[in-house]
Amino acid sequence: MTALHHNLSLKDEIRDYWSMRSESFDSQPGHEIFSADERRAWLALFARHLGSAQDGETKGGRALDLASGTGVISLLLAELGYSVTGLDLSEAMLARARVKTAGKPIRLYAGDAEDTLEADGSYDVVATRHLVWTLPDPPASFREWFRVLKPGGKVAIVDVDMTNPRPGNGRALRLLARLAKRFAKLPPPAAHAAVHADIVSRVYFARGCRPEEVARLLGEASFVDIAIDRDLRAIHRAQGRFMPLHQRLERASQDRFLVSARKPG
Ligand SMILES: C[S@@+](CC[C@H](N)C(=O)[O-])C[C@H]1O[C@@H](n2cnc3c(N)ncnc32)[C@H](O)[C@@H]1O
């Protein structure tokens, strides 16, 4: 352990890491949305799992976007008709989100997804993208998300297992990605790559964020109707148009998923 590690908690390091990445975050395909096709595909995915707040049971509903980053998912939820609260550890990410979400029904604040300080039963839906892999304590987090949902409320977790290849052709695609990387003239790894690897080695899902394990922990937190959806093809097709071949192959080799669940009642 370095001297720096003694003085910073893991969560401080996670916050600082994302603050460092905040400036370039939205310039990267896979983070910000780069086409109408991709936007439509994300809207369809969230509508499929959470419902739209323009009709049905969640009409006029409240959504909590955990780790809202620069506001990409908050904006989608607002487009689905939700009144959105977004929270994030990083003030630098929030500052960008505030500019992008101005004038929309979106409230943003600095907070911890593992301890939201929100009232019991106050949200119709909870959504989060690319957070769960970096949580120090997912079991406690899922209990917290269960607490803030109204009875019957739904959660949608979008994430990626960056360690284990996706079932089926993941292993073959990973080999192809490595070959393609060798032929591409790539710059040396960015300085933040080592920080990322160090953080990953110390989080709960250090051996990979498997959707089956996410589903199991949601069950332990008393959620029901738990489903794993790996059909994110329309999103990945649209994103791939803005990525080099080796990145497309690498992403196709990874297990990318949405896990949804419901609070009984
Ligand atoms: C990969 S970014 C994803 C941002 C956004 N969800 C998106 O998909 O565009 C990860 C975000 O999680 C935030 N984060 C990490 N741990 C957090 C926690 N415990 N509570 C709140 N935010 C957290 C980081 O500050 C960063 O903004």
The ligand as an SDF file (V2000), in Angstrom:
LIG
                    3D

 27 29  0  0  0  0  0  0  0  0999 V2000
  -18.3520    5.4140  -15.9910 C   0  0  0  0  0  0  0  0  0  0  0  0
  -18.9920    6.8510  -15.2010 S   0  0  0  0  0  0  0  0  0  0  0  0
  -20.7090    6.6490  -15.6380 C   0  0  0  0  0  0  0  0  0  0  0  0
  -21.4970    7.9330  -15.6350 C   0  0  0  0  0  0  0  0  0  0  0  0
  -22.9380    7.7900  -16.0960 C   0  0  0  0  0  0  0  0  0  0  0  0
  -23.6730    6.8530  -15.2700 N   0  0  0  0  0  0  0  0  0  0  0  0
  -22.9890    7.3580  -17.5300 C   0  0  0  0  0  0  0  0  0  0  0  0
  -23.2720    6.1770  -17.7740 O   0  0  0  0  0  0  0  0  0  0  0  0
  -22.7450    8.1850  -18.4130 O   0  0  0  0  0  0  0  0  0  0  0  0
  -18.9790    6.4010  -13.4960 C   0  0  0  0  0  0  0  0  0  0  0  0
  -19.5320    7.4750  -12.5740 C   0  0  0  0  0  0  0  0  0  0  0  0
  -19.7920    6.8840  -11.3240 O   0  0  0  0  0  0  0  0  0  0  0  0
  -19.5480    7.8500  -10.3260 C   0  0  0  0  0  0  0  0  0  0  0  0
  -19.4490    7.1120   -9.0600 N   0  0  0  0  0  0  0  0  0  0  0  0
  -18.5940    6.1170   -8.7380 C   0  0  0  0  0  0  0  0  0  0  0  0
  -18.8880    5.6280   -7.5170 N   0  0  0  0  0  0  0  0  0  0  0  0
  -19.9570    6.3350   -7.0640 C   0  0  0  0  0  0  0  0  0  0  0  0
  -20.7310    6.2930   -5.8730 C   0  0  0  0  0  0  0  0  0  0  0  0
  -20.4600    5.4250   -4.8790 N   0  0  0  0  0  0  0  0  0  0  0  0
  -21.7530    7.1510   -5.7400 N   0  0  0  0  0  0  0  0  0  0  0  0
  -22.0420    8.0480   -6.7100 C   0  0  0  0  0  0  0  0  0  0  0  0
  -21.3380    8.1470   -7.8550 N   0  0  0  0  0  0  0  0  0  0  0  0
  -20.3090    7.2780   -8.0400 C   0  0  0  0  0  0  0  0  0  0  0  0
  -18.2800    8.5200  -10.8190 C   0  0  0  0  0  0  0  0  0  0  0  0
  -18.0470    9.7630  -10.1980 O   0  0  0  0  0  0  0  0  0  0  0  0
  -18.5870    8.6440  -12.3170 C   0  0  0  0  0  0  0  0  0  0  0  0
  -19.2520    9.8440  -12.6090 O   0  0  0  0  0  0  0  0  0  0  0  0
  1  2  1  0
  2  3  1  0
  2 10  1  0
  3  4  1  0
  4  5  1  0
  5  6  1  0
  5  7  1  0
  7  8  2  0
  7  9  1  0
 10 11  1  0
 11 12  1  0
 11 26  1  0
 12 13  1  0
 13 14  1  0
 13 24  1  0
 14 15  1  0
 14 23  1  0
 15 16  2  0
 16 17  1  0
 17 18  1  0
 17 23  2  0
 18 19  1  0
 18 20  2  0
 20 21  1  0
 21 22  2  0
 22 23  1  0
 24 25  1  0
 24 26  1  0
 26 27  1  0
M  CHG  2   2   1   9  -1
M  END
$$$$
